[in-house]
Amino acid sequence: MARPPASSRPRVAALRYRPEAPFQDVAPRLVAKGQGLLAERMLELAKQHGVPITRDPDLLSALEPLDLNKLIPPELFQAVAVTLAAIYRANQQLNPPLPAAHD
């Protein structure tokens, strides 16, 4: 069976940003990337575990050449910040904060 062209195979990159201990990330970090079957499995696992998924082909293209477990370079901070802000807003809409309890 012929493999589909590389341009039609799924591609993914996973970022982590955990500024709190024990991680203490000072910037988002590229923690996984893949294409084809690996990308499909990563997406499946992300969905199963409630990990937010966004689609940004330009950001993905910028992340793909980076080494794993490295902080993203400063030139990608704004693009990643926009993506993280969109995820944060979506999470807030799905899980609004509970009203404060009054004694």
RAHUNOR-V852941 format. One record per residue. N is the residue number from 1. RES is the residue in three letters. SS is DSSP state (h for helix, s for strand, l for the rest). OMEGA is omega in whole degrees, -180 to 180 (* if undefined). Layout:
N|RES|SS|OMEGA / N|RES|SS|OMEGA
This chain:
1|MET|l|-178 / 2|ALA|l|176 / 3|ARG|l|177 / 4|PRO|l|178 / 5|PRO|l|-177 / 6|ALA|h|-177 / 7|SER|h|-179 / 8|SER|h|179 / 9|ARG|l|179 / 10|PRO|l|178 / 11|ARG|s|179 / 12|VAL|s|171 / 13|ALA|s|-180 / 14|ALA|s|179 / 15|LEU|s|172 / 16|ARG|s|172 / 17|TYR|l|-179 / 18|ARG|l|-177 / 19|PRO|l|-178 / 20|GLU|l|177 / 21|ALA|l|4 / 22|PRO|l|-175 / 23|PHE|l|180 / 24|GLN|l|177 / 25|ASP|l|176 / 26|VAL|l|177 / 27|ALA|l|176 / 28|PRO|l|-175 / 29|ARG|s|175 / 30|LEU|s|-175 / 31|VAL|s|178 / 32|ALA|s|173 / 33|LYS|s|-180 / 34|GLY|s|177 / 35|GLN|s|179 / 36|GLY|l|-177 / 37|LEU|h|178 / 38|LEU|h|179 / 39|ALA|h|178 / 40|GLU|h|180 / 41|ARG|h|178 / 42|MET|h|179 / 43|LEU|h|179 / 44|GLU|h|180 / 45|LEU|h|178 / 46|ALA|h|179 / 47|LYS|h|-180 / 48|GLN|h|-175 / 49|HIS|l|176 / 50|GLY|l|178 / 51|VAL|l|-179 / 52|PRO|l|180 / 53|ILE|l|174 / 54|THR|l|178 / 55|ARG|l|177 / 56|ASP|l|-176 / 57|PRO|h|-180 / 58|ASP|h|178 / 59|LEU|h|178 / 60|LEU|h|179 / 61|SER|h|179 / 62|ALA|h|-178 / 63|LEU|h|-173 / 64|GLU|h|-179 / 65|PRO|l|-177 / 66|LEU|l|176 / 67|ASP|l|178 / 68|LEU|l|178 / 69|ASN|l|175 / 70|LYS|s|174 / 71|LEU|s|178 / 72|ILE|l|180 / 73|PRO|l|-178 / 74|PRO|h|-179 / 75|GLU|h|177 / 76|LEU|h|-177 / 77|PHE|h|-175 / 78|GLN|h|-179 / 79|ALA|h|180 / 80|VAL|h|179 / 81|ALA|h|178 / 82|VAL|h|179 / 83|THR|h|180 / 84|LEU|h|178 / 85|ALA|h|179 / 86|ALA|h|178 / 87|ILE|h|179 / 88|TYR|h|180 / 89|ARG|h|179 / 90|ALA|h|178 / 91|ASN|h|179 / 92|GLN|h|179 / 93|GLN|h|180 / 94|LEU|h|-177 / 95|ASN|l|-179 / 96|PRO|l|179 / 97|PRO|l|178 / 98|LEU|l|177 / 99|PRO|l|179 / 100|ALA|l|179 / 101|ALA|l|178 / 102|HIS|l|179 / 103|ASP|l|*
